[in-house]
Amino acid sequence: MATLLKGRQGLRALGLLGSALQGEVAALGFTAAAPSTGRSTSAAGLSLRDALQAAWARGYAAAALPAGVTEEDKAALSDTRNIGISAHIDSGKTTLTERILFYTGRIHAIHEVRGKDGVGAKMDSMDLEREKGITIQSAATFCRWKDTHINIIDTPGHVDFTIEVERALRVLDGAILVLCSVGGVQSQSITVDRQMRRYDVPRVAFINKLDRAGADPWKVIRQMREKLRLNASAVQIPIGSEDSLKGLVCLVTRKAFMFEGSSGEKVVEVPVPANLQEEMERRRQELVEHVAEVDEQLAEHFVLEEPIDGDMLQEAIRRSVLALKFVPVFMGSAFKNRGVQLLLDGVTDYLPSPLDVNNFALDLDKEEEKVLLPCSRSGPLVALAFKLEEGRFGQLTYMRIYSGVLRKGDNIVNQSNGKRIKVPRLVRMHADELEDITEAAAGDIVAMFGVECSSGDTFCDANTTLAMTSISVPEPVMSLAVAPKARDQSANFSKALNRFTKEDPTFRVAMDAESGQTIISGMGELHLEIYIERMKREYKVDCEVGKPRVNYRETITRRAEFDYLHKKQSGGQGQYGRVTGYVEPLPAGHPTKFEFENGIVGNAIPPNFIPACEKGFREAVNAGQLIGHPVEGVKVTITDGAAHAVDSSELAFKLASMFAFKQAYDKASPVILEPIMNVEITAPNEFQGTVIGDVNRRKGIIMGSEQEGDDVIINAHVPLNEMFGYSTGLRSMTQGKGEFTMEYEAHMPVTGDTQSELTSQYKAARAAAK
C-alpha cells in the first residue's frame, strides 16, 4: 500500500495516514478474532482487511491534495496533461503528432512528412524540416481529447539536437517514448530514455509502424527490458500483423477495437477474435505480474489469487507509472491510422497531471535552498523560459508556468538579471500559428512576445525570489570557421549568429584571436550544417566554410610544483608578486573541470590578492601550451608566496599566477584529449567485415556487435577527428544500405604519435602567424 505515497505524487507522509486509519478502523467497532475463523470482524460483518481497504481509500482521497493546492486548482488541472513525444530518428514521431491533432480536431486534413502533396506535416514548420523530413525544433501545440486538455511538444529525434529534447523534458510532466516495431530500441532511444530518467519523467511507450514488414512488437518489449532496463509490458495486442493489421485488443478491459473511416477516425468496439482469446489471457497475466511486482495493492490481490478487474488494474498501472516503476506499452501504426485514439486514452489514464508532479525551485534569498513549489493558481508567479525563437513579430519565448497566474499587461521580474518587464502579448502555440490569450495559469505551456531574455531564465512577480533549476547543457564537440562571402552580408551574418546563440545553448560563437576568423561550435556535422543552411534561407547569407575543427582539450597526468616570482621595475610603482604551490590532476569523473585551493597558512600573500591569483590561474587554463586548447581536470593549490608593501598589486599577482601555471604545466606531463564518439552502425551482414575493418582503420574500438535479422549492429567508440565524411564512406562500402548514428561519449587521451603531430602543427601555425 505504501506505493501510493511514493514517487512524484504530492501526498502526505505515510505516518499521518497511518494514525488516521487507526481511528477509522477503531470507529468501525472491531472485535478480537474468533478462534474458529481467525478473522477479525466488525458489527457490520466487514472483515478487517475489507475495512482497512475502505479506510485506506478514504484516507487516500483526503490526502490526495498536496499542500498549497486548492479544490479550484484540482478542478482546473486534474484534466491537464503536459507531454512530450520523443524517439529515435524516423520512428514516426511527427506523423504520430499529426494524427493526434487530426483526431482531436485541431487540424482537418492529414499531410505526411514526405507526402506527395508537398505540404509537409503540420509540426514540421520550417522549410528545411519539410525538405529533409526530420524534426529540428520542438514545435509546441495543444489539443483537447474528450475532457482532457493536452499540451504536446514534438521533439527532434536526431542526436545533434539533443538540447531541444532536454529542454522539452525539463518542462514536461509525462512523455510518450515512440519506438519502431522493426528497428526496436536504437541508440537515440537509449539517449532519450537516459534524459527522461534524469528529469524523472513518467512515460508510456508506443510501438509504431506495426504495418511494416518484419514488425515484431514482442522483440521491442524484450529490448526495452534488456537495453533500457525498464519494467515494461504490453497493454494491447494487435489483431493481424504487418499488411493485415486491422485493430487492437485492450488487455486491461479485455475489449477489441477496429478503426474505420477513410482516416481511421471511427473507433468501433468488436468482439475479441476467437483465435486471440488464449493469447489475450496469457499476455494479460504477464501484464498483471509485471505491475504486481511494483504495486503492493495489486500484489495483495494477485497473491491471494483474487480476480483483478479492469478498473483495479488501470489504477495500479497509473500508480506504478507515476512512481516511475512501470512503462505500459501501446501499439499501432500512425501512418495507417491504427491505435492513436487508444494511445490518447492511455495518456489521459496513465500520465500525470501537473498536480501529480513535485517541482522544486531554488530560493535565491536562502543561498539557493531547494523548496517545493505547489502547482497552484493562488501561489506566487514562477515561470521558466525553456525555448526562444525569433518570430515574425519579434522574439517568441516559450514558457512553462509552475505557479500563479500570468496575465497580459502584468509586470514581472527576470530573476537572472533583476530586470522588470511588462507582458506585452500572451499566445498559445499551434506549431507556427498563434492563438491570443489574456491569461495563463499554473500548469500551462504558453508563449510570450517581445521580451528579451535567454533560455533557462525564470520569471516571477516582484515579491518572489525563486528560480527554477538550470537546464544542463552539453559542451560542443566540433567547430567550423565561417565567413560571409560578400562584405555587404556582414550585418545579417552577425544578426543570424546572435539569434542562433540565444535560441540554442549548444551553439557557440567565438573569434579566433590569432586568425581573426569567426568560429562556430556545435554538437556535430549535421547540427552546424543546419545553421549554415538556415543563414542562407532566412538571412540570405552565403557562407564560406572552413575545414571542420575538433574541440580538443588538454590535461595533466601528474603533480608538479611551481615557485614563480613576477618582478618588474621601470620607474614609478613596479610590479611584485610571488606564488608557490603545486598543480595536480583531478580524479576521473570529477564534477568540475578546474579547482583552486588556498592552502596558505598566515598572510604570506595578503587575502585581498588571493582572488587575483585565482583569476590568473583560471585565465591560464583557457589555453594550454601543447596546442592552445583549454586545459581541464586540474587542481591548483597555493601554499606560499610573497608580497611587497608598495609594488604588489592585483595585476602583479594575476600575472605571477599565469606564469607559475606555465612553469608547472611542462613538468606535469601534459597530454591532449580528443572527443570520442559512441557510434552505432547498422549494415547488412555481408558487409560486416568491411565495416569493422574500416572502423579499426579509423582508430576505433569495437564495443560489441549483434545480429538483427539480415543486419548487423556494430557499436564502437571512434575519435571524432576520424569521423568526418563517414556517411559518404559508409554508403559506398555498403552499396548505400548502411546507416549510422553517433553521439559524444567522452574526451580521452590521444596516442603519442597523434600528440607529436598535433603539437608540431600548432608550432608551425604559430611560427607562420608571426
C-alpha positions in Angstrom: 0.0 0.0 0.0 2.8 2.4 0.7 3.4 2.5 -3.0 0.6 5.0 -3.2 2.6 7.6 -1.3 5.9 7.2 -3.2 7.2 8.8 -6.4 6.2 12.2 -7.6 2.6 12.4 -6.2 2.4 15.2 -3.6 0.7 13.1 -0.9 1.2 13.4 2.9 3.7 11.3 4.7 2.6 7.7 5.4 2.7 8.2 9.2 -0.1 10.8 9.1 -2.3 8.5 7.1 -1.5 5.6 9.4 -2.8 7.3 12.5 -5.9 8.4 10.6 -6.5 4.8 9.5 -6.2 3.5 13.1 -9.0 5.9 14.1 -11.2 4.8 11.2 -10.8 1.1 11.9 -11.4 1.6 15.7 -14.6 3.6 14.8 -15.9 0.5 12.9 -16.1 -1.4 16.3 -13.9 -4.4 15.7 -13.9 -7.4 18.0 -11.0 -9.8 18.6 -10.5 -12.6 16.1 -12.7 -15.6 16.8 -10.7 -18.8 17.4 -12.7 -20.8 14.8 -12.2 -18.3 11.9 -9.0 -16.5 12.7 -10.5 -13.4 11.1 -11.5 -10.1 12.9 -15.0 -8.9 12.1 -17.0 -5.8 12.9 -20.5 -5.5 14.0 -21.4 -4.7 10.4 -19.9 -8.0 9.3 -16.9 -6.5 7.5 -13.6 -8.3 7.5 -10.7 -6.3 8.9 -8.9 -6.4 5.5 -12.0 -5.0 3.7 -12.4 -2.3 6.4 -8.8 -1.4 6.1 -9.1 -1.0 2.4 -12.2 1.1 2.7 -10.5 3.3 5.3 -7.3 3.5 3.1 -9.4 4.7 0.1 -11.0 7.4 2.2 -7.6 8.4 3.7 -6.1 8.4 0.2 -8.8 10.7 -1.1 -8.3 13.1 1.8 -4.6 13.1 1.3 -4.7 13.5 -2.5 -4.4 17.3 -2.5 -0.8 18.4 -1.9 -0.1 21.3 0.5 -0.8 24.7 -1.1 -3.2 23.3 -3.8 -6.9 24.2 -3.6 -10.0 22.4 -4.8 -10.2 25.1 -7.6 -6.7 24.0 -8.7 -7.7 20.4 -8.7 -10.8 21.1 -10.8 -8.7 23.2 -13.3 -5.6 20.9 -13.6 -6.7 17.3 -13.0 -7.6 17.0 -16.7 -4.5 18.7 -18.0 -1.5 16.8 -19.5 1.8 18.3 -20.5 3.5 15.7 -22.6 6.4 15.3 -25.0 6.9 12.8 -27.8 10.5 11.6 -28.0 12.1 8.9 -30.1 14.9 7.8 -32.4 15.1 9.5 -35.8 12.5 8.1 -38.3 10.4 6.3 -35.7 7.3 8.3 -36.8 7.0 10.9 -34.0 5.9 13.8 -36.2 3.4 11.5 -38.1 2.0 10.4 -34.7 1.6 14.0 -33.6 -0.1 14.8 -36.9 -2.7 12.1 -36.3 -3.2 13.2 -32.7 -4.0 16.7 -33.9 -6.4 15.3 -36.6 -8.3 13.1 -34.2 -8.6 15.9 -31.6 -10.0 18.3 -34.2 -7.0 20.7 -34.2 -6.4 20.1 -38.0 -8.9 19.0 -40.6 -6.6 17.3 -43.1 -3.6 15.0 -42.8 -0.3 15.7 -44.6 2.6 13.3 -44.5 6.2 14.2 -43.5 7.4 13.4 -47.0 4.0 13.3 -48.7 3.4 13.7 -52.5 1.3 16.8 -52.0 4.4 18.8 -50.9 2.6 20.4 -48.0 4.6 18.5 -45.3 3.5 17.7 -41.7 1.9 20.5 -39.6 4.5 20.2 -36.9 7.5 20.5 -39.2 7.0 24.2 -39.8 10.5 25.2 -41.1 11.1 24.8 -44.9 14.3 22.9 -44.1 12.4 20.4 -41.9 9.9 19.7 -44.7 12.7 19.2 -47.2 14.9 16.9 -45.0 12.0 15.1 -43.4 13.4 15.4 -39.9 12.2 17.5 -37.0 14.6 20.2 -35.9 12.8 22.4 -33.5 10.3 21.2 -30.8 7.1 22.6 -32.1 4.6 23.2 -29.3 0.9 22.7 -29.7 -2.2 22.0 -27.7 -5.4 20.0 -28.2 -8.4 18.6 -26.3 -9.2 14.8 -26.2 -12.6 14.1 -24.7 -12.3 16.1 -21.3 -8.5 16.3 -21.3 -6.5 19.3 -22.3 -3.2 18.1 -23.8 -0.1 20.3 -24.4 2.3 18.5 -26.8 5.9 19.2 -27.6 7.2 17.4 -30.7 10.9 16.9 -30.2 13.7 16.2 -32.6 14.9 12.6 -32.9 18.3 13.4 -34.4 21.1 13.2 -31.8 22.6 16.5 -32.9 19.6 18.2 -31.5 19.5 16.7 -28.0 19.4 20.1 -26.3 15.9 20.5 -27.8 14.9 17.2 -26.2 16.4 18.1 -22.9 14.6 21.4 -22.8 11.3 19.8 -23.7 11.7 17.1 -21.0 12.6 19.7 -18.4 9.2 21.3 -18.5 7.0 18.2 -19.2 5.1 16.1 -16.7 5.0 13.0 -18.8 6.2 11.6 -22.2 5.5 9.1 -24.9 8.5 7.1 -26.0 8.0 6.1 -29.6 9.8 3.0 -30.9 9.9 1.5 -34.3 8.5 -2.1 -34.4 11.2 -3.1 -36.9 14.2 -1.0 -35.6 13.4 -1.5 -31.9 15.5 0.2 -29.3 18.1 2.2 -31.1 21.0 4.4 -30.0 18.9 7.6 -29.7 16.1 5.7 -27.9 18.7 5.0 -25.2 19.8 8.7 -25.1 16.2 9.9 -24.8 15.4 7.3 -22.1 18.5 8.5 -20.2 17.3 12.1 -20.4 13.8 11.0 -19.2 15.4 9.3 -16.1 17.4 12.5 -15.4 14.3 14.6 -15.1 12.1 11.8 -13.6 9.6 11.9 -16.4 6.9 9.1 -16.2 6.3 7.6 -19.6 4.2 5.3 -21.8 5.7 3.6 -24.8 4.2 3.4 -28.3 5.4 0.8 -30.7 4.8 2.4 -34.1 4.9 1.1 -37.7 3.2 -2.3 -36.9 2.1 -2.3 -40.6 5.7 -2.7 -41.8 7.2 -6.0 -43.0 9.2 -7.6 -40.2 7.3 -5.8 -37.4 7.8 -7.6 -34.1 6.4 -5.7 -31.0 7.4 -8.5 -28.6 11.1 -8.2 -29.7 10.9 -4.5 -29.0 9.5 -5.1 -25.5 12.3 -7.6 -24.8 14.8 -4.9 -25.9 13.1 -2.3 -23.6 13.7 -4.7 -20.7 17.2 -5.7 -21.6 18.7 -2.5 -23.1 16.7 0.2 -21.3 16.3 -1.8 -18.0 12.6 -0.8 -18.0 9.8 -2.8 -16.3 7.7 -2.7 -19.4 4.7 -4.8 -20.5 2.1 -4.6 -23.3 -1.4 -3.3 -22.5 -2.6 -4.2 -26.0 -2.1 -7.0 -28.6 -2.5 -6.4 -32.3 -5.3 -8.0 -34.4 -3.4 -9.2 -37.5 0.1 -8.1 -38.4 2.1 -6.2 -41.0 -0.2 -5.5 -44.0 -3.2 -7.2 -42.4 -3.1 -5.1 -39.2 -6.8 -4.4 -38.5 -7.2 -3.4 -34.9 -6.1 -3.9 -31.3 -7.2 -5.8 -28.2 -7.0 -3.9 -24.9 -5.6 -6.3 -22.2 -6.8 -4.1 -19.3 -10.5 -4.1 -20.3 -10.5 -7.3 -22.5 -12.1 -5.4 -25.3 -11.2 -5.3 -29.0 -11.3 -2.2 -31.3 -11.2 -1.7 -35.1 -10.6 1.6 -36.8 -12.9 2.6 -39.6 -13.5 5.5 -42.0 -11.1 7.0 -44.6 -8.7 8.2 -41.9 -9.4 5.6 -39.2 -11.4 8.2 -37.3 -14.2 5.8 -36.2 -13.2 3.5 -33.3 -15.6 0.6 -33.3 -15.7 -2.0 -30.4 -15.9 -5.5 -31.8 -15.8 -9.0 -30.1 -12.3 -10.3 -29.3 -11.4 -12.7 -32.2 -11.7 -16.4 -31.0 -8.1 -17.1 -32.1 -6.8 -14.4 -29.8 -8.7 -15.3 -26.6 -5.9 -17.5 -25.3 -3.1 -15.1 -26.2 -5.1 -12.2 -24.6 -5.4 -14.1 -21.3 -1.7 -15.1 -21.4 -0.5 -11.6 -22.1 -2.9 -10.1 -19.5 -1.4 -12.4 -16.9 2.1 -11.3 -17.9 0.9 -7.6 -17.6 -0.6 -8.2 -14.1 2.6 -9.9 -12.9 4.8 -7.0 -14.0 2.6 -4.4 -12.3 2.2 -6.5 -9.2 6.0 -6.6 -8.8 5.9 -2.9 -8.1 2.4 -2.1 -6.7 1.7 -3.5 -3.3 -2.1 -3.1 -3.5 -2.3 -5.2 -6.8 0.2 -7.7 -5.4 -2.1 -8.4 -2.5 -4.9 -9.4 -4.8 -2.5 -11.3 -7.1 -1.0 -13.4 -4.2 -4.5 -14.2 -2.9 -5.4 -15.2 -6.5 -8.5 -12.9 -6.4 -10.0 -11.8 -9.8 -8.5 -8.5 -11.0 -10.9 -6.4 -12.9 -10.1 -3.6 -15.5 -10.6 -0.7 -13.1 -8.3 -2.2 -10.4 -5.6 -3.0 -13.0 -5.9 0.5 -14.5 -5.5 2.2 -11.2 -2.5 0.0 -10.3 -0.8 0.8 -13.7 -1.4 4.6 -13.1 0.2 4.4 -9.6 3.2 2.5 -10.9 3.7 4.8 -13.9 3.6 7.9 -11.6 6.1 6.2 -9.3 8.5 5.6 -12.3 8.3 1.9 -11.7 6.4 0.7 -14.8 6.1 1.6 -18.5 2.8 0.5 -20.3 3.4 -0.4 -23.9 0.8 0.7 -26.6 0.9 -0.4 -30.2 -0.3 0.7 -33.6 0.6 2.4 -36.9 0.2 6.2 -37.0 0.7 6.2 -40.8 -2.1 3.6 -41.3 -4.3 5.3 -38.6 -4.4 2.4 -36.2 -4.2 2.8 -32.4 -3.7 6.5 -32.0 -7.0 7.2 -30.2 -6.3 4.4 -27.7 -2.9 5.9 -27.1 -4.7 9.2 -26.3 -6.9 7.4 -23.8 -3.7 6.0 -22.3 -2.2 9.5 -21.9 -5.3 10.5 -20.0 -5.4 7.3 -17.9 -1.8 6.9 -17.0 0.3 10.0 -17.4 0.4 12.6 -14.6 -1.5 15.9 -14.4 0.6 18.9 -13.1 -0.8 18.2 -9.6 0.8 14.7 -9.6 4.3 16.1 -10.0 6.6 17.6 -7.4 8.5 20.6 -8.8 11.4 22.2 -6.9 12.6 25.8 -7.1 15.7 27.5 -5.6 15.2 30.2 -3.0 17.7 32.9 -4.0 17.4 34.6 -0.6 18.5 31.5 1.2 21.6 30.5 -0.8 19.6 28.6 -3.4 17.9 26.3 -0.9 15.6 23.8 -2.6 11.9 24.5 -1.9 8.8 22.5 -3.0 6.6 24.6 -5.4 2.9 23.6 -5.3 1.2 23.9 -8.7 -1.4 26.4 -7.6 -3.1 29.4 -9.2 -3.2 31.1 -5.8 0.6 30.8 -5.3 3.3 33.3 -6.4 4.1 33.6 -10.1 7.0 31.3 -11.2 7.5 30.7 -14.9 10.5 29.2 -16.8 11.6 30.3 -20.3 12.6 27.0 -21.8 12.9 27.9 -25.5 13.4 31.0 -27.6 12.5 31.7 -31.2 12.8 34.7 -33.5 9.3 35.1 -34.9 7.8 37.5 -37.4 6.8 39.9 -34.6 10.0 39.7 -32.5 11.3 37.2 -30.0 8.9 34.4 -29.0 9.6 33.0 -25.5 8.1 29.6 -24.7 7.3 29.3 -21.0 6.1 26.7 -18.6 4.1 28.3 -15.7 4.8 26.3 -12.5 2.9 28.5 -10.0 0.5 31.5 -10.0 -1.2 33.3 -12.9 0.4 35.3 -15.7 -1.8 38.0 -17.3 -1.3 40.2 -20.3 0.0 43.6 -19.1 1.4 42.2 -15.8 4.8 43.4 -14.5 7.2 40.5 -14.0 10.8 40.3 -13.0 13.5 38.3 -14.8 15.4 36.6 -11.9 18.7 36.2 -13.8 19.3 39.9 -14.3 16.7 41.5 -12.0 15.0 43.4 -14.9 11.3 44.3 -14.6 9.3 43.8 -17.7 5.7 44.2 -18.8 4.0 41.2 -20.6 3.0 42.7 -24.0 1.3 39.7 -25.5 0.4 36.1 -24.5 -0.2 33.3 -27.0 -0.9 29.6 -27.2 1.2 27.9 -29.8 0.0 25.6 -32.5 3.2 24.7 -34.4 3.9 28.1 -36.0 0.4 29.6 -35.7 -0.6 31.7 -32.7 -3.8 32.0 -30.6 -4.0 35.1 -28.4 -5.0 34.6 -24.8 -5.4 37.1 -21.9 -4.1 34.9 -19.1 -2.4 31.6 -18.3 -2.2 29.7 -15.0 -0.1 27.1 -13.2 0.4 24.0 -15.3 0.1 25.8 -18.7 2.7 25.9 -21.5 2.4 29.2 -23.4 4.5 31.8 -25.3 5.2 35.4 -24.7 6.1 38.0 -27.3 8.6 40.8 -27.5 10.5 40.1 -24.3 14.3 40.0 -24.3 15.7 37.1 -22.3 17.7 33.9 -22.5 16.8 30.2 -22.5 16.5 29.0 -18.9 15.5 32.4 -17.3 12.9 32.3 -14.5 10.2 35.0 -14.3 8.5 35.8 -11.0 6.3 38.6 -9.6 8.0 41.5 -7.7 7.8 39.9 -4.2 9.2 36.4 -5.2 12.9 35.4 -5.4 12.6 31.9 -6.7 14.5 30.4 -9.6 13.9 27.0 -11.3 16.9 24.8 -11.6 19.0 25.5 -14.6 18.9 23.1 -17.6 22.1 21.1 -18.1 23.8 22.0 -21.4 26.3 19.6 -23.1 29.7 21.0 -24.3 30.0 21.4 -28.1 32.3 18.8 -29.7 33.0 20.3 -33.2 33.9 23.7 -34.7 33.9 25.3 -38.1 35.4 28.6 -39.3 32.7 30.6 -41.2 32.7 33.9 -43.0 30.2 35.7 -45.3 31.1 35.5 -49.0 30.1 39.1 -49.6 31.0 42.1 -47.5 27.6 43.6 -47.6 26.2 40.5 -45.8 28.2 41.1 -42.6 25.3 42.8 -40.8 22.9 39.9 -41.5 25.6 37.4 -40.7 26.0 38.9 -37.2 22.3 39.1 -36.7 21.9 35.4 -37.6 24.6 34.3 -35.2 23.2 36.4 -32.4 19.8 34.8 -32.9 21.1 31.3 -33.1 23.2 31.6 -29.9 20.1 32.9 -28.0 17.9 30.1 -29.3 20.3 27.2 -28.8 22.7 27.0 -25.8 24.8 24.3 -27.5 25.6 26.5 -30.5 28.6 28.7 -29.6 30.3 31.6 -31.5 33.8 32.8 -30.8 36.5 34.8 -32.5 39.9 33.2 -33.1 42.4 35.8 -31.6 45.2 34.8 -34.0 43.4 34.3 -37.3 40.5 36.7 -36.7 38.1 34.1 -38.0 34.6 33.5 -36.7 34.4 30.0 -35.2 31.0 28.3 -34.7 30.8 25.2 -32.5 28.1 22.6 -32.1 27.1 19.0 -31.5 28.1 17.5 -34.8 28.3 17.9 -38.6 24.6 18.0 -39.2 24.0 20.5 -36.4 26.4 23.0 -37.9 25.2 22.3 -41.5 21.6 23.1 -40.5 22.6 26.5 -39.1 24.7 27.4 -42.2 21.7 26.4 -44.3 19.4 28.5 -42.1 21.6 31.5 -42.6 21.3 31.1 -46.3 17.5 30.7 -46.2 16.4 33.0 -43.5 19.1 35.8 -43.8 20.2 35.4 -47.4 23.8 35.0 -46.2 26.1 32.7 -48.3 28.9 31.4 -46.1 32.4 30.3 -46.8 33.0 27.3 -44.6 36.5 26.2 -43.4 37.7 22.7 -42.6 35.9 21.2 -39.5 37.9 21.5 -36.4 37.8 19.1 -33.4 37.5 20.6 -30.0 40.5 19.1 -28.3 41.2 19.5 -24.6 44.5 19.3 -22.6 45.1 17.9 -19.2 48.0 16.9 -16.8 48.8 13.4 -15.6 50.9 14.0 -12.5 51.6 16.5 -9.8 54.1 19.3 -10.4 55.4 22.2 -8.2 55.7 25.9 -9.1 57.5 28.8 -7.5 57.4 31.9 -9.5 58.4 35.5 -8.8 57.0 38.2 -11.0 59.1 41.4 -10.6 59.1 44.4 -12.8 60.7 47.8 -12.1 60.5 50.5 -14.7 60.3 53.8 -12.9 57.4 54.7 -10.6 55.4 51.9 -9.0 56.7 48.5 -10.1 55.1 45.0 -10.0 55.9 42.4 -7.4 54.2 39.1 -6.7 55.5 35.6 -5.8 53.3 32.4 -5.7 54.4 29.0 -4.6 52.4 25.7 -4.7 51.6 22.8 -7.0 49.2 21.6 -9.7 47.7 18.1 -9.7 45.2 16.2 -11.8 41.6 16.0 -10.5 40.1 12.4 -10.1 38.2 11.0 -13.1 34.5 11.9 -13.2 35.0 15.0 -11.0 32.1 17.4 -11.5 34.3 20.5 -12.0 37.0 20.9 -14.6 39.1 23.3 -12.6 39.6 23.7 -8.9 41.5 26.3 -6.9 42.5 25.9 -3.3 44.2 28.5 -1.0 46.5 26.4 1.2 48.4 29.3 2.7 48.7 29.4 6.5 49.1 33.0 7.6 49.2 36.1 5.3 52.3 35.4 3.1 50.0 36.7 0.3 47.5 39.3 1.6 44.0 37.9 1.5 42.8 40.7 -0.9 45.2 39.4 -3.6 44.0 35.7 -3.4 41.1 36.3 -5.9 43.6 37.8 -8.3 45.7 34.7 -8.1 42.6 32.5 -8.8 41.7 34.7 -11.8 45.3 34.3 -13.1 45.1 30.5 -12.9 41.6 30.4 -14.4 42.8 32.5 -17.4 45.9 30.3 -17.8 43.8 27.1 -18.2 41.9 28.7 -21.1 44.8 27.9 -23.4 47.3 25.1 -22.8 50.8 25.1 -24.2 50.6 22.0 -26.3 48.1 23.1 -28.9 46.4 26.1 -27.3 43.2 24.3 -26.4 41.6 24.7 -22.9 43.1 22.7 -20.0 40.7 20.7 -17.8 40.8 18.3 -14.9 43.3 20.4 -13.0 43.5 21.4 -9.3 45.8 24.3 -8.3 46.9 24.7 -4.7 48.9 27.7 -3.5 50.9 27.0 -0.3 53.2 30.1 0.0 54.1 33.4 -1.6 55.5 36.9 -1.0 54.2 40.4 -1.4 55.8 43.9 -1.5 54.4 46.7 0.6 54.4 49.1 -2.3 54.8 47.2 -5.6 52.3 44.4 -5.1 49.0 44.7 -6.9 46.2 42.6 -8.2 47.7 42.7 -11.7 51.1 41.6 -10.4 49.7 38.5 -8.7 47.4 37.7 -11.6 50.5 37.7 -14.0 52.6 35.8 -11.5 49.9 33.1 -11.3 49.6 32.8 -15.1 53.4 32.4 -15.5 53.5 30.0 -12.5 51.0 27.7 -14.2 53.0 27.7 -17.4 56.1 26.8 -15.3 54.4 23.8 -13.7 52.5 22.7 -16.8 55.5 21.4 -18.7 56.7 19.4 -15.7 53.2 17.8 -15.1 53.4 15.5 -18.2 50.5 17.2 -20.2 48.5 15.2 -22.7 46.0 16.1 -25.4 42.4 14.8 -25.0 40.2 14.2 -28.1 36.4 13.8 -28.2 35.5 10.1 -28.6 32.1 9.4 -30.2 29.8 6.4 -29.4 29.0 5.2 -32.9 26.2 2.7 -33.8 26.4 1.3 -37.4 23.7 -0.7 -39.0 24.6 -2.6 -42.2 23.7 -5.8 -44.0 25.5 -8.9 -42.7 27.6 -9.4 -45.9 29.4 -6.0 -45.2 30.3 -6.8 -41.6 34.0 -7.5 -42.2 34.4 -4.4 -44.4 32.7 -2.1 -41.9 34.7 -3.4 -38.9 37.9 -3.1 -40.8 37.1 0.5 -41.7 36.3 1.3 -38.0 39.7 -0.2 -37.0 41.4 1.9 -39.6 39.8 5.0 -38.1 41.4 4.1 -34.7 38.0 2.9 -33.4 37.4 0.3 -30.7 34.6 -2.2 -31.3 32.5 -2.4 -28.2 30.1 -5.1 -29.4 28.0 -6.3 -32.4 24.7 -8.1 -32.6 22.7 -9.7 -35.3 19.2 -8.4 -36.1 17.5 -10.2 -38.9 19.7 -9.7 -42.0 21.5 -6.8 -40.5 24.4 -6.5 -38.1 24.5 -3.6 -35.5 28.1 -2.6 -34.6 28.7 -0.4 -31.6 32.1 1.3 -31.5 34.0 4.2 -29.9 35.7 6.3 -32.5 37.7 9.6 -32.4 35.6 12.4 -33.8 38.6 13.5 -35.9 38.3 10.3 -37.8 34.5 10.5 -38.4 34.4 13.5 -40.9 32.8 12.4 -44.1 32.0 9.0 -42.7 28.4 9.0 -44.1 29.7 9.0 -47.7 32.3 6.3 -46.9 29.8 4.1 -45.2 27.3 4.4 -48.1 30.0 3.5 -50.7 31.2 0.5 -48.6 27.6 -0.9 -48.2 26.1 0.0 -51.6 24.0 2.7 -49.8 22.4 0.2 -47.4 24.4 1.2 -44.2 23.4 3.9 -41.8 25.0 5.2 -38.6 24.3 7.5 -35.6 26.8 8.9 -33.2 26.8 10.9 -30.0 29.5 12.3 -27.7 30.9 9.8 -25.3 33.9 11.4 -23.5 37.3 13.1 -24.0 40.2 10.6 -24.0 44.0 10.9 -24.4 45.3 10.8 -28.0 48.1 8.4 -29.0 51.7 9.5 -28.7 52.2 9.9 -32.5 49.0 11.9 -32.8 50.1 14.2 -29.9 53.5 14.9 -31.5 51.8 15.6 -34.9 49.3 18.0 -33.4 51.9 19.9 -31.3 54.2 20.3 -34.4 51.3 21.5 -36.5 50.4 24.0 -33.8 54.0 25.3 -33.5 54.3 25.6 -37.3 51.0 27.6 -37.5 52.2 30.0 -34.7 55.5 30.5 -36.4 53.7 31.3 -39.7 51.4 33.7 -38.0 54.4 35.7 -36.6 
